[in-house]
Amino acid sequence: MKSFLPFALAFSSALTFGACASAVYVKSGSTNAAFQREELDCQVKAGQAGYVTGQGLIPELARKKFISQCLNVQGWTEQDQKS
């Protein structure tokens, strides 16, 4: 059990810092206001589908994936943010 703890800490740290990577969504001819409306709509749909925040890392990752897929369906494409 002792050898599992360092692995678990390293894995959770990698996920935490990996989740902080900056990404933006783009859609030709659209505005930031349109993105904010559609993202909020996707967040509401995620909640209605049972994905809620505050239930741990794995459910949060699933919620974010749901929102990302919802935005993709609406024509938004996720791109890495250039520093």
Contact map, one row per residue, 1 for C-alpha under 8 A:
11111000000000000000000000000000000000000000000000000000000000000000000000000000000
11111100000000000000000000000000000000000000000000000000000000000000000000000000000
11111110000000000000000000000000000000000000000000000000000000000000000000000000000
11111111000000000000000000000000000000000000000000000000000000000000000000000000000
11111111100000000000000000000000000000000000000000000000000000000000000000000000000
01111111110000000000000000000000000000000000000000000000000000000000000000000000000
00111111111000000000000000000000000000000000000000000000000000000000000000000000000
00011111111100000000000000000000000000000000000000000000000000000000000000000000000
00001111111110000000000000000000000000000000000000000000000000000000000000000000000
00000111111111000000000000000000000000000000000000000000000000000000000000000000000
00000011111111100000000000000000000000000000000000000000000000000000000000000000000
00000001111111110000000000000000000000000000000000000000000000000000000000000000000
00000000111111111000000000000000000000000000000000000000000000000000000000000000000
00000000011111111100000000000000000000000000000000000000000000000000000000000000000
00000000001111111110000000000000000000000000000000000000000000000000000000000000000
00000000000111111111000000000000000000000000000000000000000000000000000000000000000
00000000000011111111100000000000000000000000000000000000000000000000000000000000000
00000000000001111111100000000000000000000000000000000000000000000000000000000000000
00000000000000111111100000000000000000000000000000000000000000000000000000000000000
00000000000000011111110000000000000000000000000000000000000000000000000000000000000
00000000000000001111111000000000000000000000000000000000000000000000000000000000000
00000000000000000001111100000000000000000000000000000000000000000000000000000001100
00000000000000000000111110000000000000000000000000000000000000000000000000000111100
00000000000000000000011111000000000000000000000000000000000000000000000000000111100
00000000000000000000001111100000001000000000000000000000000000000000000000011110000
00000000000000000000000111110100000000000000000000000000000000000000000000011110000
00000000000000000000000011111100000000000000000000000000000000000000000000111000000
00000000000000000000000001111100000000000000000000000000000000000000000000000000000
00000000000000000000000000111110000000000000000000000000000000000000000000000000000
00000000000000000000000001111111011000000000000000000000000000000000000000000000000
00000000000000000000000000001111111000000000000000000000000000000000000000000000000
00000000000000000000000000000111111100000000000000000000000000000000000000000000000
00000000000000000000000000000011111110000000000000000000000000000000000000000000000
00000000000000000000000000000111111111000000000000000000000000000000000000000000000
00000000000000000000000010000111111111100000000000000000000000000000000000000000000
00000000000000000000000000000001111111110000000000000000000000000000000000000000000
00000000000000000000000000000000111111111000000000000000000000000000000000000000000
00000000000000000000000000000000011111111100000000000000000000000000001001000000000
00000000000000000000000000000000001111111110000000000000000000000010001000000000000
00000000000000000000000000000000000111111111000000000000000000000000000000000000000
00000000000000000000000000000000000011111111100000000000000000000000000000000000000
00000000000000000000000000000000000001111111110000000000000000000010011000000000000
00000000000000000000000000000000000000111111111000000000000000000010000000000000000
00000000000000000000000000000000000000011111111100000000000000000000000000000000000
00000000000000000000000000000000000000001111111110000000000000000000000000000000000
00000000000000000000000000000000000000000111111111110000000000100110000000000000000
00000000000000000000000000000000000000000011111111110000000000000000000000000000000
00000000000000000000000000000000000000000001111111100000000000000000000000000000000
00000000000000000000000000000000000000000000111111100000000000000000000000000000000
00000000000000000000000000000000000000000000011111110000000000000000000000000000000
00000000000000000000000000000000000000000000011111111000001101100000000000000000000
00000000000000000000000000000000000000000000011001111110001100100000000000000000000
00000000000000000000000000000000000000000000000000111111001100100000000000000000000
00000000000000000000000000000000000000000000000000011111000100000000000000000000000
00000000000000000000000000000000000000000000000000011111101100000000000000000000000
00000000000000000000000000000000000000000000000000001111111100000000000000000000000
00000000000000000000000000000000000000000000000000000011111110000000000000000000000
00000000000000000000000000000000000000000000000000000001111111000000000000000000000
00000000000000000000000000000000000000000000000000111011111111100000000000000000000
00000000000000000000000000000000000000000000000000111111111111110000000000000000000
00000000000000000000000000000000000000000000000000000000111111111000000000000000000
00000000000000000000000000000000000000000000000000100000011111111100000000000000000
00000000000000000000000000000000000000000000010000111000001111111110000000000000000
00000000000000000000000000000000000000000000000000000000000111111111000000000000000
00000000000000000000000000000000000000000000000000000000000011111111100000000000000
00000000000000000000000000000000000000000000010000000000000001111111110000000000000
00000000000000000000000000000000000000100110010000000000000000111111111000000000000
00000000000000000000000000000000000000000000000000000000000000011111111100000100000
00000000000000000000000000000000000000000000000000000000000000001111111110000000000
00000000000000000000000000000000000000000100000000000000000000000111111111000000000
00000000000000000000000000000000000001100100000000000000000000000011111111111000000
00000000000000000000000000000000000000000000000000000000000000000001111111111100000
00000000000000000000000000000000000000000000000000000000000000000000111111110000000
00000000000000000000000000000000000001000000000000000000000000000000011111110000000
00000000000000000000000000100000000000000000000000000000000000000000001111111000000
00000000000000000000000011100000000000000000000000000000000000000000001111111100000
00000000000000000000000011100000000000000000000000000000000000000000001100111110000
00000000000000000000001111000000000000000000000000000000000000000001000100011111000
00000000000000000000001111000000000000000000000000000000000000000000000000001111100
00000000000000000000011100000000000000000000000000000000000000000000000000000111110
00000000000000000000011100000000000000000000000000000000000000000000000000000011111
00000000000000000000000000000000000000000000000000000000000000000000000000000001111
00000000000000000000000000000000000000000000000000000000000000000000000000000000111
